[in-house]
Amino acid sequence: MAKKKRQNSLFDDVPLFDPQRVKLPDDAPAPTGDDDDDAGGSAGKVGSGGGSAAGGKVRGRKGGRRRKSASVSLVPESDESSSAESTSGAEGGAALVAANGSREQPLTVSQLSQGIADVLEVCLSRVWVVGEVSGLKRAASGHLYFDLKDGESLISCVMWRSDAGRLRMDVEDGLEVLAQARVGYYGRSGRLQLYVSLLEMRGAGLLELRFRQMKERLEAEGLFAAERKRALPEFPSTIGVVTSGTGAAVRDIFHVLRRRWPAVRVILAPVRVQGEGAREEIAAAVRAFDRHLSDVVDVLIVGRGGGSLEDLWAFNEECVARAIADCSIPVVSAVGHETDFSISDFVADVRAPTPSAAAEIVVPDCREFQRRLGSHAGRLVRAMTGLLQTAGHRLHRLAEHRFFKYPEEIAGQAAIRLDDLQQRLNHALVGRIVRQGERLTNIERRLLQQRPSRQLALRVAALEQLAGRHRSQADRLLERARARVDRLGDRLEALSPLAVLGRGYSITLNRSSGRAVRRAADVEAGLELETLLADGDRIRSTVSDSEAGRDGRPTAAPDNAGTNERGGMDDEDGSRRDG
Amino acid sequence: MAKKAQNERQSEATFACNLRELEQIVAALERGEVELEKSLELYERGAALIGCCRKQLQQAEMRIEKMQIGKQGVSLEAVEEEGGDDEDQS
């Protein structure tokens, strides 16, 4: 309402459009500007407006204002004094068109343009129009150019720099706005446009813009930064709640807390969450928690149940956002709108979609912890059982050991082992002695083999062997020689003069010289002779006479002797031949 | 008031501590690295902790207080039961 009042105060000093004048031009004297307050609303309401008491005053002001605007817009028609005159002026324009726009008295283009301009000036010099901004251009000069449109129509608009500078928000395409404007006709180009003097965001568009702009501002300040977010305590003992004391939200929160984690203390700060004073109360409650209970309260839930954008608006207010941002207690925002975010959501440490969800986020579920405790208990028992079993098994294994089961066997085994060792020791020693003895014997044998006598014997034996071989060879040679001698002997025998003797021959030898007597000359009387006969018979004789033969030789003797010699000579040749 | 709250917070902290200690004991026993005598000791401690935690969970009764903001500070006033008034805000 305050806003509307502000608007009205603005309305007061500007001329207003009275649609009845347009619709019912011949209703000349009737309407006055008495329904200023609702001029921006519906046109129908304007007409129904009541009292004319203030009419004169308003009209008077309007007249004064219009003079100014007329001079600005260069509308040639001059309405010096009163609205009555201006009304008649408008009618004059209409009349002009009606009177002169005939076949007989056609208007010039300029005249027509002027007429249009006049009519517009009179009838639409001050209108409120609702539409969506589009095609916005911001000229270097500071003027704004844009179109206002709705589903079907579109009108070009201009907003001069002086007016644009008074805007409290940035105009953007797509914004739904309420514009106060004069309709102007620009004859030179045949264009009609609105000269916008005031522009206000309307409804959702307005809130949306304010939301977005505040969000951007606070975000730029870093209030939404992730590093500002604090972790919530795992097991809060005391929970602060800032919400309506009577809404569904607080009931939901209590319900969830009691169900999930009853071991908790809740401090509720009941506040108005919508309408007048809501934002101040919310911010004050948050600050009170921070200032007085920050060492008690572990976590704070700030929120309310769902509602329209306007209902939730308190949580988009800057004072609430700053109180949350300044709060040293971790804050969970719970502005009951599943999809849309509030500024509180961005500033808070954790955003919950609903109050119930906030309660769920803030406390753990005790049933889950009961389950966990149950699980821990089970694990504890199992682990302990396992440990005991393991220990039992170890004990059993130890008890089962032979040492405990058959101790005498262990002793017996020790004895056996001792014996065994003894035996092995003995074996080792004896074996060693034997081996040493064998070695000694071996050495002795080798030494004996090297003895000189044995060497000598060996040599002797070798020598004897050699000698034997020599001997046998000599014997063989000897035998051969002997055989040969025998053979030669036989042959010699055959040739022997003795053998000749056997056949009757005899040999007479000089007994003194032993020489055979061959010739008579060889003997002289008295000489003793020996005649050899066969079989070795010998006859000794003495020479009595010797007679030489024809050759001077003794006849008898030389014959014999000569034969012998020849035979002897032959034998010699024969033996020689044999050898 | 604050002192009482402090005590409560400590008891809550004890719940968290107890739970943590319990988890450590269970883990240690499961690893089986402790001596038998020590493990029996731990087992007893763990069983006691479980009982303690259970009691803390079961005994708890949610308490609600209302905060009034005064000039000097805030005052708290216990509330028996949430109003049950169904005036709707949402």
Interface residues (C-beta under 8 A of the other chain):
Chain A: E234 F235 P236 S237 T238 G240 S244 G245 T246 G247 A248 A249 V250 R251 F254 L257 R258 W261 P262 A263 V264 R265 V266 I267 L268 A269 P270 V273 Q274 A284 A285 A288 F289 R291 H292 L293 D295 V296 D298 R304 G305 G306 G307 D311 G336 C366 F369 Q370 R372 L373 H376 A377 R379 L380 R382 A383 M384 G386 L387 L388 T390 A391
Chain B: M1 A2 A5 Q6 E8 R9 S11 E12 A13 F15 A16 L19 L22 E23 I25 V26 L29 E30 G32 V34 L36 S39 L40 Y43 G46 A47 I50 C53 R54 Q56 L57 Q59 A60 E61 M62 R63 I64 E65 K66 M67 I69 G73 V74 L76 V79 E82 G83 G84 D85 D86 E87 D88 Q89 S90
